Amino acid sequence: MIDPPTSSAGTPERKVELDQTVDYAIQLLVEEAHLVGWTRVEFLTAVLDAANARLSAIEEETELEGGGT
């Protein structure tokens, strides 16, 4: 479902490639969720909440690893 990147890290092409990959993956998930009864808005809101929670967890891990407070 998700292909590896073909561009080098830090290049604009890599960002475009990732955006397209994520958009396609989300589109598939939204359509599947909608078919089984979730609304698109509630599903995307849940995806956003989950992504924010994961980002917060990564931030906390980074602070702990770096010795931050």
FENMOWO-V270027 format. One record per residue. N is the residue number from 1. PSI is psi as a letter, one per 30 degrees, with the letter a starting at -180 (* if undefined). OMEGA is omega in whole degrees, -180 to 180 (NA if undefined). NEAR is the number of other C-alpha atoms within 10 Angstrom. Layout:
BEGIN
n->(N N)
psi->(PSI PSI)
omega->(OMEGA OMEGA)
near->(NEAR NEAR)
END
This chain:
BEGIN
n->(1 2 3 4 5 6 7 8 9 10 11 12 13 14 15 16 17 18 19 20 21 22 23 24 25 26 27 28 29 30 31 32 33 34 35 36 37 38 39 40 41 42 43 44 45 46 47 48 49 50 51 52 53 54 55 56 57 58 59 60 61 62 63 64 65 66 67 68 69)
psi->(e k l l l f l l k f l e e e e e e e e e e e e e e e e e e e e e e e f g f k l e e e e e e e e e e e e e e e e e e e e e e e e e e f g l *)
omega->(180 179 177 180 177 -179 179 178 177 180 177 -180 180 178 178 180 179 178 179 179 -179 180 -180 180 178 179 179 180 -180 -179 178 179 180 180 -179 171 178 173 -180 -179 -178 179 180 176 178 177 178 179 180 179 178 179 179 177 178 179 178 179 179 178 -180 179 -180 180 -179 -180 -180 180 NA)
near->(7 9 8 9 13 10 14 10 10 8 9 11 14 15 15 12 16 18 12 12 17 13 12 14 13 14 14 13 16 19 14 13 16 15 11 8 9 14 14 17 11 13 17 17 12 12 15 12 12 12 12 12 12 12 12 12 12 12 12 14 13 12 12 11 9 9 8 9 6)
END
